[in-house]
Amino acid sequence: MKIKNILIANRGEIAVRIISTAKKMGITTSVIKTRTEPAAMYLAHADKIYDDTENISEIPVFLDIERIIRIALEIGADAIHPGYGFLAENPYFAQKCADNKIIFIGPSPDSIYKMGNKIIARKIALASRIPMTIGSEGKVPTEKEAIRVAQKIGYPVIIKAASGGGGRGMRIVRSEEEMPKMFRMASNEADKTFSDHSVFIEKYIENPKHIEFQVLGDKKGNIIHLWERECSVQRKHQKLLEEAPSSALNDKTRKEMGEIAVKIASAVGYFSAGTVEFLFDSKGNYYFMEMNTRIQVEHPVTELITGIDLVEEQIRIAEGKELRYRQEDIKFRGWAIECRINAEDVQAGFSPAPGKIEQIIMPSGENIRVDTGVQAGSVIAANYDSMIAKLIIYGKNRKEALANCKQALDKVWIKGTKTTLPFFRMLIRNPRFLDGSITTPFIENEISSYYVYSEYEEMLAAWLATWLFIDENLDEGNLKIDIDEARNISPWLLNKRINRH
């Protein structure tokens, strides 16, 4: 069935991203205008807008299944793309779409349910002889049972939300004394985030890398992988930077892990885009961790190294078309890095920093891609995620990608809110990151400062304040400097020039 009108049940940069591909395919796009973001950037990109600003419900529309279905039926949408987050991995939502003869651009409700419940996913993986860490056989209902399981497994262990994902409802426990407190915290966070307090326990792998494989499957049983991404730059299990491929894998291990990713997806009859995630230890052992049944935030790095539009493939698969590729067709070339630029205060432990984006300058060029849902005047709302933009950089190899990334970061300027830019400028100069040897605890255990300090910061701040004063308050025609040229100079680039003299 040819899709004609997609309702995007999401917002921000992923809504803009989906719209871009849908338009390329000649598909009408519809979005929802909310009270929280009545002037959001994604609204200007869509073909149709459903005005939901009079909705005063405490439940955000993007989490309201019944309302989204009603909107889709009212506007005549024949498909819904959930993006990521919100209802993207909700099996009931996928089923409600099917019940109302609306195409859900994603996997089946059954696949979402089985992979979304980490306990069921573990059982499926074990039955398929997929490498896994040892852990509890099912849910762990009490603190007392948690202590018994941990004693059997051996400390350290990790408590995980049964219905979890994205690092929520997870706690590392290193001793029996810590267990009661950590168990309650994990269970409470799981209940608050996923409306399910159930948790299970696994052996904790010390200092692993986090490596995931992108998979694609169609409704006829064909499944392939599109190689790996490394996501080891994390803070409290939240990804900050991703790259593809991973410097940790050799060809043999890469082939084995890719085949296992396809195997676990095949075990649940998976179709659409999905991601199989692994932990990779210092001895080269790998362990299945979970499967995400949606498009990932970090999907652009895979697109850059393979040349495949993952959103386009999602839509084609939803229409019932067969995959256009076989495994032997999937080659990767070059290297890609993605920096998640969020409105967060790095010096305050990456705490959210909502506010208005007064000015934003992002670089452009042959090896640069920027996915964003904000522009000057946009407001980063406290009740949504803090994403400002994804800066995605390409290079012929990792060394070139890193050099290009450093140059691109120096050209980014965002005024109005604190961002994670200082962190990335520090990271791209860190020797451990540059040699590719970092593991998931790297930030917490080995970083003493989350930003680069320069002795010229006060001078730069004074220059920037003067420049803004001139730009905002004086008649440009009477000035003897070229303001247009000045606008194109990144203050971080200027800082480099200062340092050279």
C-alpha positions as CSV (number, residue, x, y, z in Angstrom):
1,M,0.0,0.0,0.0
2,K,1.4,3.4,-1.0
3,I,1.5,5.8,1.9
4,K,0.1,9.2,1.0
5,N,-0.1,11.2,4.3
6,I,2.0,10.6,7.4
7,L,1.1,12.0,10.8
8,I,4.3,12.5,12.7
9,A,3.6,11.8,16.3
10,N,6.6,13.6,17.5
11,R,8.4,17.0,17.6
12,G,11.8,18.6,17.4
13,E,14.6,17.5,15.2
14,I,13.3,14.0,14.5
15,A,10.0,15.5,13.2
16,V,12.0,17.7,10.8
17,R,14.2,14.7,9.9
18,I,11.1,12.6,9.0
19,I,9.5,15.4,7.0
20,S,12.7,15.8,4.9
21,T,12.6,12.2,3.7
22,A,8.8,12.1,3.3
23,K,8.9,15.1,1.0
24,K,11.6,13.5,-1.0
25,M,9.3,10.5,-1.5
26,G,6.3,12.7,-2.4
27,I,4.4,12.0,0.8
28,T,2.3,14.6,2.6
29,T,3.4,15.3,6.2
30,S,1.1,16.3,9.0
31,V,2.2,17.5,12.5
32,I,0.6,18.6,15.7
33,K,0.9,22.1,17.1
34,T,1.0,22.2,20.9
35,R,0.4,24.8,23.6
36,T,4.0,24.2,24.8
37,E,5.6,24.9,21.4
38,P,3.1,27.0,19.3
39,A,6.0,28.4,17.2
40,A,8.2,25.3,16.9
41,M,10.4,25.0,13.9
42,Y,9.0,21.6,12.7
43,L,5.6,23.3,12.1
44,A,7.1,25.4,9.3
45,H,8.4,22.3,7.5
46,A,5.2,20.2,7.4
47,D,2.5,20.3,4.8
48,K,-0.4,20.2,7.3
49,I,-0.7,21.3,10.9
50,Y,-3.3,20.1,13.4
51,D,-3.8,22.8,15.9
52,D,-4.0,21.2,19.4
53,T,-3.2,24.3,21.4
54,E,-6.6,24.3,23.0
55,N,-5.9,21.0,24.6
56,I,-5.3,21.6,28.3
57,S,-4.8,18.0,29.3
58,E,-1.9,17.4,31.7
59,I,-0.9,14.5,29.4
60,P,1.3,15.7,26.5
61,V,-0.4,14.9,23.2
62,F,2.6,12.9,22.1
63,L,1.8,10.4,25.0
64,D,-1.9,10.4,24.5
65,I,-2.7,7.3,22.3
66,E,-6.4,7.9,21.9
67,R,-6.0,11.5,21.0
68,I,-3.3,10.8,18.4
69,I,-5.4,8.1,16.8
70,R,-8.4,10.6,16.7
71,I,-6.2,13.3,15.1
72,A,-4.9,10.8,12.5
73,L,-8.5,9.8,11.6
74,E,-9.7,13.3,11.5
75,I,-7.0,14.6,9.1
76,G,-7.1,11.5,6.9
77,A,-3.6,10.3,7.7
78,D,-3.0,6.7,6.5
79,A,0.2,6.3,8.5
80,I,1.9,7.4,11.7
81,H,5.6,7.7,12.3
82,P,6.4,7.8,16.0
83,G,10.0,8.9,15.7
84,Y,11.9,8.1,18.9
85,G,10.9,8.5,22.5
86,F,7.2,9.2,23.5
87,L,5.1,6.2,22.1
88,A,7.7,4.9,19.7
89,E,8.2,1.6,21.7
90,N,4.6,1.3,23.0
91,P,3.1,-2.0,21.7
92,Y,-0.4,-0.8,22.6
93,F,0.0,2.2,20.4
94,A,1.2,0.1,17.5
95,Q,-1.8,-2.2,18.0
96,K,-4.3,0.7,18.2
97,C,-2.9,1.9,14.8
98,A,-3.5,-1.5,13.3
99,D,-7.0,-1.7,14.8
100,N,-7.9,1.6,13.1
101,K,-6.3,0.6,9.8
102,I,-3.5,3.2,10.2
103,I,-0.1,2.0,9.1
104,F,2.4,2.2,12.0
105,I,5.8,3.0,10.6
106,G,7.7,0.6,12.8
107,P,7.8,-3.0,13.9
108,S,4.9,-5.2,14.9
109,P,3.2,-4.8,18.3
110,D,4.5,-8.3,19.2
111,S,8.1,-7.5,18.4
112,I,7.9,-4.2,20.4
113,Y,6.4,-6.0,23.4
114,K,8.9,-8.9,23.4
115,M,12.0,-6.7,23.0
116,G,10.6,-4.0,25.2
117,N,10.3,-6.3,28.1
118,K,13.9,-7.0,29.0
119,I,13.1,-10.2,30.8
120,I,11.3,-11.7,27.8
121,A,14.1,-10.5,25.6
122,R,16.7,-12.3,27.8
123,K,14.8,-15.5,27.5
124,I,14.5,-15.2,23.7
125,A,18.2,-14.5,23.5
126,L,19.1,-17.4,25.7
127,A,16.9,-19.7,23.7
128,S,18.7,-18.5,20.5
129,R,22.1,-19.2,22.2
130,I,23.0,-15.5,22.1
131,P,26.0,-14.5,24.3
132,M,24.6,-12.9,27.5
133,T,25.8,-12.0,31.0
134,I,24.5,-14.2,33.8
135,G,21.5,-12.8,35.6
136,S,18.2,-13.4,37.3
137,E,15.8,-15.8,35.6
138,G,13.0,-13.3,35.8
139,K,11.7,-10.3,37.8
140,V,13.2,-9.7,41.2
141,P,10.3,-8.7,43.4
142,T,11.9,-7.8,46.8
143,E,15.1,-6.5,48.3
144,K,15.6,-9.8,50.0
145,E,15.4,-11.7,46.8
146,A,17.7,-9.2,45.1
147,I,20.4,-9.9,47.8
148,R,20.0,-13.6,47.2
149,V,20.4,-13.3,43.4
150,A,23.4,-10.9,43.8
151,Q,25.1,-13.4,46.1
152,K,24.6,-16.1,43.6
153,I,25.9,-14.0,40.6
154,G,28.6,-12.2,42.5
155,Y,29.1,-8.5,43.0
156,P,29.2,-6.1,41.2
157,V,25.7,-6.4,39.7
158,I,23.4,-4.1,37.8
159,I,19.7,-3.6,38.5
160,K,17.6,-2.9,35.4
161,A,14.0,-1.9,34.7
162,A,12.2,-4.8,33.1
163,S,10.3,-2.3,30.8
164,G,13.2,0.1,30.6
165,G,15.5,1.7,28.2
166,G,17.7,4.8,27.7
167,G,19.5,4.2,31.0
168,R,16.4,4.8,33.2
169,G,15.8,2.5,36.2
170,M,19.4,1.3,36.3
171,R,21.7,1.1,39.3
172,I,25.1,-0.5,39.8
173,V,25.5,-2.3,43.1
174,R,28.9,-3.3,44.5
175,S,28.0,-4.7,47.9
176,E,25.2,-6.2,49.9
177,E,25.0,-3.1,52.0
178,E,24.2,-1.0,49.0
179,M,21.5,-3.3,47.7
180,P,18.4,-2.2,49.7
181,K,18.9,1.5,48.7
182,M,19.8,0.8,45.1
183,F,16.9,-1.6,44.7
184,R,14.4,0.9,45.9
185,M,15.9,3.7,43.7
186,A,15.9,1.5,40.6
187,S,12.3,0.2,41.2
188,N,10.9,3.7,41.9
189,E,12.6,5.2,38.9
190,A,11.3,2.4,36.7
191,D,7.7,2.9,38.0
192,K,7.9,6.7,37.5
193,T,9.4,6.4,34.0
194,F,7.7,3.3,32.6
195,S,4.7,2.8,34.9
196,D,6.2,-0.6,35.8
197,H,8.3,-1.0,38.9
198,S,9.6,-4.5,37.9
199,V,13.3,-5.0,37.8
200,F,15.8,-7.7,37.1
201,I,19.5,-8.2,37.9
202,E,22.5,-9.0,35.8
203,K,26.3,-9.3,36.4
204,Y,27.9,-5.9,35.9
205,I,30.6,-5.9,33.3
206,E,33.4,-3.6,34.4
207,N,34.7,-0.9,32.0
208,P,32.9,-2.2,28.8
209,K,32.4,-0.5,25.5
210,H,28.9,0.0,24.3
211,I,28.5,-1.2,20.7
212,E,25.2,-1.5,18.8
213,F,24.3,-2.9,15.4
214,Q,21.7,-1.3,13.1
215,V,19.3,-3.8,11.6
216,L,16.7,-3.6,8.9
217,G,14.0,-6.1,8.2
218,D,11.0,-6.4,5.9
219,K,7.6,-8.1,6.3
220,K,8.7,-11.0,4.1
221,G,11.4,-12.2,6.6
222,N,14.5,-10.6,5.1
223,I,16.8,-9.1,7.7
224,I,20.2,-7.4,7.3
225,H,22.5,-5.3,9.5
226,L,24.1,-2.0,8.5
227,W,27.2,-2.4,10.7
228,E,27.9,-1.0,14.1
229,R,28.0,2.2,16.0
230,E,30.0,2.8,19.2
231,C,28.2,4.7,22.0
232,S,30.8,4.5,24.8
233,V,30.8,8.2,25.5
234,Q,28.0,8.2,28.1
235,R,27.1,9.9,31.4
236,K,24.8,7.9,33.8
237,H,23.9,5.6,30.9
238,Q,22.9,8.5,28.7
239,K,24.7,8.7,25.3
240,L,26.5,11.9,24.5
241,L,28.5,11.1,21.4
242,E,28.3,8.2,18.9
243,E,30.6,7.2,16.0
244,A,30.5,4.6,13.3
245,P,32.2,2.2,12.8
246,S,33.9,1.2,16.1
247,S,37.7,1.2,16.3
248,A,37.5,-1.7,18.8
249,L,36.2,-4.3,16.3
250,N,38.3,-6.4,13.9
251,D,36.7,-7.9,10.8
252,K,36.1,-11.3,12.4
253,T,34.3,-9.9,15.5
254,R,32.4,-7.4,13.4
255,K,31.0,-10.2,11.2
256,E,30.1,-12.4,14.2
257,M,28.3,-9.6,16.1
258,G,26.4,-8.5,12.9
259,E,25.2,-12.1,12.4
260,I,24.1,-12.3,16.0
261,A,22.2,-9.0,15.7
262,V,20.3,-10.4,12.7
263,K,19.7,-13.7,14.6
264,I,18.0,-12.0,17.6
265,A,15.9,-9.8,15.2
266,S,14.9,-12.9,13.3
267,A,13.8,-14.6,16.5
268,V,11.0,-12.2,16.9
269,G,10.1,-11.8,13.2
270,Y,11.4,-8.2,13.2
271,F,10.7,-5.7,10.5
272,S,11.5,-2.0,10.1
273,A,14.6,-0.3,11.6
274,G,15.9,-1.5,14.9
275,T,19.1,-1.6,17.0
276,V,20.7,-4.5,18.8
277,E,22.9,-3.4,21.6
278,F,25.9,-5.2,23.1
279,L,28.5,-4.7,25.9
280,F,32.1,-5.4,24.7
281,D,34.7,-6.2,27.4
282,S,38.4,-5.7,27.5
283,K,39.0,-9.3,26.5
284,G,37.0,-9.0,23.3
285,N,33.9,-10.8,24.7
286,Y,30.5,-9.4,23.7
287,Y,27.1,-9.8,25.4
288,F,23.6,-9.0,24.1
289,M,22.1,-6.2,26.2
290,E,18.8,-5.2,24.6
291,M,17.1,-4.3,21.4
292,N,15.6,-0.9,20.6
293,T,12.6,-1.2,18.3
294,R,12.7,2.2,16.7
295,I,14.8,4.7,14.8
296,Q,17.7,5.8,17.1
297,V,18.9,9.3,17.8
298,E,22.3,8.4,16.5
299,H,21.0,6.9,13.2
300,P,22.7,9.7,11.0
301,V,26.2,8.2,11.5
302,T,25.1,4.9,10.0
303,E,23.5,6.8,7.1
304,L,26.7,8.7,6.4
305,I,28.9,5.6,6.2
306,T,26.5,3.4,4.3
307,G,24.7,6.0,2.1
308,I,21.3,4.5,3.1
309,D,18.4,6.7,4.3
310,L,17.0,4.7,7.2
311,V,13.7,6.7,7.4
312,E,13.1,6.1,3.7
313,E,13.6,2.3,4.3
314,Q,11.2,2.4,7.3
315,I,8.5,3.9,5.1
316,R,9.1,1.5,2.3
317,I,9.0,-1.5,4.7
318,A,5.8,-0.1,6.2
319,E,4.3,0.0,2.7
320,G,5.0,-3.8,2.4
321,K,8.0,-3.5,0.0
322,E,10.9,-5.9,0.2
323,L,14.4,-4.7,1.2
324,R,16.3,-3.3,-1.7
325,Y,19.6,-4.7,-0.2
326,R,21.1,-8.0,0.6
327,Q,23.8,-8.3,3.3
328,E,26.6,-8.4,0.7
329,D,25.4,-5.1,-0.7
330,I,26.1,-3.3,2.6
331,K,29.5,-1.7,2.5
332,F,30.7,1.0,4.8
333,R,33.1,3.8,3.8
334,G,34.8,6.4,6.0
335,W,33.9,7.4,9.5
336,A,31.2,9.5,11.1
337,I,30.8,11.1,14.5
338,E,27.7,12.6,16.1
339,C,27.8,15.2,18.9
340,R,24.4,15.7,20.7
341,I,24.4,19.4,21.5
342,N,21.9,19.7,24.4
343,A,20.7,22.6,26.5
344,E,22.5,21.5,29.6
345,D,24.9,23.1,32.1
346,V,28.1,21.0,31.9
347,Q,29.6,22.6,35.0
348,A,26.5,21.7,37.0
349,G,26.7,18.0,36.1
350,F,24.8,18.2,32.8
351,S,21.7,19.6,34.5
352,P,19.0,20.8,32.1
353,A,19.2,24.4,31.1
354,P,16.0,25.4,29.4
355,G,15.6,28.8,27.8
356,K,15.3,30.8,24.6
357,I,17.8,30.4,21.8
358,E,18.6,34.0,21.0
359,Q,21.2,33.3,18.3
360,I,22.6,30.1,16.8
361,I,25.3,29.6,14.2
362,M,26.0,26.1,12.9
363,P,28.7,25.2,10.4
364,S,28.1,23.8,7.0
365,G,30.2,22.0,4.4
366,E,30.8,18.9,2.5
367,N,31.6,16.7,5.5
368,I,29.1,18.3,7.9
369,R,25.4,17.5,8.6
370,V,23.3,19.3,11.1
371,D,20.0,17.8,12.3
372,T,18.1,20.3,14.4
373,G,14.6,21.3,15.4
374,V,15.4,24.8,16.7
375,Q,16.4,28.2,15.3
376,A,16.9,31.7,16.7
377,G,13.9,32.5,18.8
378,S,13.1,28.8,19.6
379,V,12.5,27.9,23.3
380,I,14.0,24.8,24.8
381,A,11.0,23.8,27.0
382,A,11.6,22.3,30.4
383,N,9.0,19.5,29.9
384,Y,10.6,18.1,26.7
385,D,14.1,16.8,26.0
386,S,17.0,19.3,25.9
387,M,18.2,18.6,22.4
388,I,19.3,21.6,20.4
389,A,21.0,20.0,17.5
390,K,23.0,16.9,16.3
391,L,26.3,17.8,14.7
392,I,27.3,14.9,12.5
393,I,30.8,14.9,10.9
394,Y,32.2,12.7,8.2
395,G,35.8,11.8,7.3
396,K,37.6,9.3,5.1
397,N,38.9,7.7,8.3
398,R,38.7,8.3,12.1
399,K,41.7,10.6,12.1
400,E,40.1,12.8,9.5
401,A,36.7,12.7,11.1
402,L,38.1,13.8,14.4
403,A,40.0,16.7,12.8
404,N,36.8,17.7,10.9
405,C,34.8,17.5,14.1
406,K,37.2,19.7,16.0
407,Q,37.0,22.4,13.3
408,A,33.2,22.2,13.1
409,L,32.8,22.4,16.9
410,D,35.0,25.6,16.9
411,K,32.5,27.2,14.4
412,V,29.3,26.5,16.5
413,W,28.0,29.4,18.5
414,I,24.8,29.3,20.5
415,K,23.6,32.3,22.6
416,G,20.7,32.2,25.2
417,T,21.3,29.0,27.1
418,K,24.1,26.8,28.4
419,T,25.0,23.9,26.2
420,T,27.1,20.7,26.0
421,L,29.5,22.4,23.6
422,P,32.3,23.0,26.2
423,F,32.2,19.3,26.9
424,F,32.6,18.3,23.3
425,R,35.5,20.8,22.8
426,M,37.2,19.2,25.8
427,L,36.5,15.6,24.6
428,I,37.8,16.1,21.1
429,R,41.1,17.1,22.6
430,N,41.3,14.3,25.2
431,P,44.1,11.7,24.5
432,R,42.0,8.7,25.7
433,F,39.1,9.6,23.4
434,L,41.5,10.3,20.5
435,D,43.1,6.9,20.7
436,G,39.7,5.2,21.0
437,S,40.4,3.3,24.2
438,I,37.6,4.9,26.3
439,T,34.9,2.8,28.0
440,T,31.4,3.6,29.4
441,P,32.6,4.8,32.9
442,F,35.2,7.2,31.2
443,I,33.4,10.4,32.0
444,E,32.6,9.7,35.6
445,N,35.9,8.1,36.5
446,E,38.6,9.8,34.4
447,I,37.4,13.4,33.5
448,S,38.4,16.0,36.0
449,S,36.9,18.9,34.1
450,Y,34.0,18.8,31.6
451,Y,35.2,21.8,29.7
452,V,38.3,23.4,28.3
453,Y,39.6,26.4,30.2
454,S,41.4,29.2,28.3
455,E,43.3,32.1,29.9
456,Y,41.8,34.2,27.2
457,E,38.2,33.5,28.2
458,E,37.7,36.9,29.8
459,M,39.2,38.7,26.8
460,L,36.9,36.7,24.5
461,A,33.9,37.4,26.6
462,A,34.7,41.2,26.5
463,W,35.1,41.0,22.7
464,L,31.9,39.1,22.3
465,A,29.9,41.6,24.5
466,T,31.3,44.5,22.5
467,W,30.5,42.8,19.2
468,L,26.9,42.1,20.3
469,F,26.5,45.7,21.5
470,I,27.6,47.1,18.2
471,D,25.5,44.6,16.2
472,E,22.3,45.2,18.3
473,N,22.5,49.0,19.0
474,L,24.3,50.9,16.3
475,D,23.5,51.8,12.7
476,E,25.5,49.4,10.7
477,G,25.8,51.8,7.8
478,N,27.9,54.2,9.9
479,L,30.4,51.6,11.1
480,K,33.8,51.2,9.5
481,I,33.9,47.4,10.1
482,D,32.2,44.8,8.0
483,I,29.4,43.5,10.3
484,D,28.4,40.8,7.7
485,E,31.9,39.5,7.8
486,A,32.0,39.6,11.5
487,R,28.9,37.6,11.8
488,N,30.6,34.7,10.1
489,I,33.5,34.6,12.5
490,S,32.9,32.1,15.3
491,P,34.0,33.4,18.7
492,W,35.7,30.1,19.2
493,L,37.6,30.5,16.0
494,L,38.6,33.9,17.1
495,N,39.9,32.4,20.3
496,K,42.1,30.1,18.3
497,R,43.5,33.2,16.5
498,I,44.2,34.9,19.7
499,N,46.0,31.9,21.0
500,R,48.3,31.9,18.0
501,H,49.6,35.4,18.7
